[in-house]
């Protein structure tokens, strides 16, 4: 049996859940904040033990694809870095990425799924539509990976293999911008490799991206994300509201309650809620951003985590950074 790491078992309580005056539950989390030079500036919990950043790695993987020569219009590049909600404009964007390379949905190898967005998922089910690779939230990244392989003459059938040249380039790129080697690989929910980094390394990478000089490949990534945040998440997502409401900020959410943020001055933030529950993730991030003095119009959206009883609010998820 695997032993849980200290980054999970010894993380401090950074959020609690109230109900009618009672503290009903708590959420442990670790957070790393890096300075513009990449050094650790503030830490709650463990910033050095590797975690799986899940989809928070996507902008870094997007950078790897640009390093391999891929070029996409800004909306489609943002979609390549996305965990999209499967709204119609997302699906159209994925089709466009594929079609420009003479590809189709049949070439995608990501796991078929229903839409991430609750409203879209409900409509999909009501219409008796089956899960598809196109509607799975990682299809933009997979479409871009296929386009990169076409460009380089790499095998399309094995693009998810950790030994494939594309995945090796992604591992090299993640290690480069994080300032630490990738600590291992696992299989992500979409079937592609997910590469481990520490929270400190993830924060450092996002700070590096966010402060990139105009004309650089990093700047191409962050400009796409800042200009089209609705393609990175969706019109009802907190990650989109955060980028739209905070000047110069880039952000990417990840499964199992990971969040990574880069600020235009080069600071980075990465957090992981130990139990993997998503409800505390935006609440804790909002508290960290406020502690750092970052102005944003998105705080109300991030902190909106009511607890209900019989349909009425009776409590909330509340951050406590100590």
N, C-alpha and C positions, 0 to 999 in steps of 0.2 A: 504493500500500500504506500502511495506517495505521501510524504510528509508536507503539510502546508507550510509555505515560507512565512517568515516573520512579517513581510510586507502585508500579509493578510491577517495573521493571527495576533500580531502585536500592534497593529495600526490603532491610532487614537480614535476615540469617538468624536466625530466632527459634525454629526447631525443626529437629531432625535425627533421622535414622532410623538405628538401630543394628541390626546383625545379626552375632551371634557375635563381638562385640568390634570390628567394623568400623563406621565411619560410612558407610552406603551411599548416603544421599540427604540433601538439606537442603531446607527450605521457607523461602522469604522471605516476610515479612509486614510490614504497617504497622498500627500501633495508635494510636488517639487516646484520651486520657483527659481529660475536661473537669471543671472545678471546678463547685460549685453555682451560681456566677454565670455559667456558660457559657464561661468562658475556658479555653484549653488549659492543662492542668496538667502533663501528661506525654505525650511522643510518642516512638514508635519508628517511624522511617521518615518517611512523608509524610502529614500530616493535612489538607492544603489542596487537593490535586489531586482533582477530581471522580472518583468511582467510580459504579458502578451498585449500589446496595444490595440490589437484587432484592427478595426477600420480607421483608427486614428493614424495608422501608418500610410494611408492612401495618398496624401499629398507628397510624401517622401517617395513612394512608388511612382507617382506621376513624374517627379523630378528625374527618376531613373529612366523613364521612357523618353523624356526630352533629351537626356544625355545620349540616348541611342538614336536620336534624330527625328523622333516623332514630332509633328507639328499639327496642332488642331486649333480651330477658332476658339475664342475665349469661352463661350458657353459650353462647348463640347469638352474643352480641357477641364473646366470646373466639374463637369459630369464624370470625367475620368478619375477625379479625386473624391467622388461622392459616395455616400450611402443614400441613394435617392429614394423618394417616397412613391415612385411609380405613378406620379401624376402624368397626364397625357403629354406634356411638353418634355418630361424625362424620357418617356418611351420613344417619342419622336427623335430625340437627340441621340439615343443609343442606335436606333435604326440608321440615322444619318452617318454616324461614325462607322458602322459596319458597311453600309452601302458604298461609302467613298473608297473602300478597299476591295469592293467586289464580294463582300461577305454578307451573311445573313444570320438570323437568330440561330439557325441550325449549327453554326460554327461555335457558338458560345458553349463553354463547359461549366459555367457556374450553376449551382444547384437550383433547380426550379423552385419557385416559391410564389406565394401570394404577395400583393403589395405591402410595403412597410407601413404606409399611412393607413390609419384606421378607417377613414371614410372611403378611401379607394379600395381597401380590402373588403369592406362591407358590400360595396357596389359590385365588386368582382364576384363575390360569393353569390349575391342575389342574381347575377346574370349567369350563374352556373359555369363560370370560367375556371379552368384548371390552372394550377400553378405553372408558371413558365420561367425559363431562364431570363427572358426579357424583363419581366416584372420583378425579379429578385433585385434587391437593392445594390448589388455589386456589379450589375451588368454593364455599367459605364466603364468601370475599370477593366473588366474582361474584354470588352470591345476594343478598348485602347491597347490592351496587351496584344491582342490579335493583330491589330494594325502595326504595332511595333515589330512583331515577328515578321510580318510581310515585308516591311521596310528593310529589315536586316537579312532576310532570307533564312530565318530560323524556322524550325519545324513547328507547325501549328498544332499538331495532334498532341504534343507533349508539353505545351507551354506552362502547365501547372506543376511540372516536375521540378523539385528543388535543384536538380542538376542541370536544368535547362539554362542556356545562356541568359535568357531574360531574368530568371529568378536569381542567378548569380550576380547579374548587374544590380538588381534591386538590393541584394544583401550588401554589396560593396557600397552602394549609394547611402543606404541607411546608416552603415557604420561610419561613413565619411561625415555626414551632416550631424550625427548624434555624438561624434567624438568618442565612440566606444564601439567595439566589435559587436555584431549581432550575437546574441547569447544562445541561440538555438532556434529551431523551427518546429511548428506544429501545423496541422491542417485547419484553416479557417472555415467558417460556416459555409462559405461559397465554394470551397474546394481548392482554393489557391493556398500557397504557403503563407502563414503568419509568422513574422520574425520578432523575436524577443529583444526588448530594450529595457533599461531601467527608466524610472520616471524622470530622473535627472537627464538622461540621454534624450528622451522624448521631448522634454521641455527645451533642451538646448537646440535640438533640431528645428523646432517650431520658431524659436527666437531667431535662429539663423535665416530661415525662410522669410520671416516677416520683415526683417531689416535688409533684405537683399537689394543690391544696387540696380537701378534701371539698366536694362540691357542684358541682365543675367538671366539664366534659365530659371533660377529661383524666383526672380521677380515676375517672370512670365506666369508661373504657377500662382503666386499670391495675387497678382492682378486679376486673373481669371476668377479666383475665389471671391475676392472683394467686390468685383463688379457684378458677379452673378451668384450671390449666396443662395438664391432659391434653387439653383442647380446642385449645390453641395448637399442640401437636405431636402427641403420642400417648403411650401408656403405656410405650413402649420407646424414647423419644427423649431425647437429652441436654438439649434445651432445656426439656423438661417437668421432668426431674430437677433441673435448675438452679433453676428457679423454685420448685418444691416444697421444695427443701432450703435455700433462702437467703431469710431474712426480708426482706420489702420489695422484693425484686429483681424486675424485669421483664426479659424477654429475648426476642429474636426472631432466629432463624437465617435465613440467606438462601443461595440458590444461589451457586455459584462462591466458596464459602468466605468468606462474610460473617457477622459476628455483631455484634449491637448489644444493649447492656445499659443499664438505668437503675437507679440505686440510690436508696433512699428519701430520702437526704440531698441529692439533686440532682446527684450526680456521674453522668457518663455514660461509656460505653466503646464504641468501635466498632473492629472489626478486619477486615482483608481479607488473606487468604493469596494471594500473588501468582500462584501457579500454578493457583488455583481448586480445588485438591485438598482435600476435606473432612476428611481424617484428622488434619491438624494443627490444625484450627480450634478444637475444644473444648480441646485440650491447651494451646494458647497462651492461650486465654481463662482457663483455670484458673490459669495462672501469673500472669497480670495481676491477677486477683482476689486471689490470695494476696499478691502484692506490695503491694496496696492495703489489706491487712489485713481483708478481708471474710470473716467466718465462714460456712461452708457445709458441709452434710453431703453435697454432691454432687460433691466433688472426686474421689473415687475413680472415680465414673462418668465424669467428663469426661476424666480422665487415663488411662483404660483404653484403650490403643491398642497392644496387643501386635503384634509381627511374628512370623509363624509359619514354621517349617521342618519339613516332613514331619508337620504336625499338632501340633507342640509349640512353645511360645513360645521364640524364640531372640533376641529383641530387642524394641525398642519405639520409639515416636515420643516424643521427649523435648523439652520446651520449654527454651529458653535465652535469657533476656531480657538477658543481659550484666550 
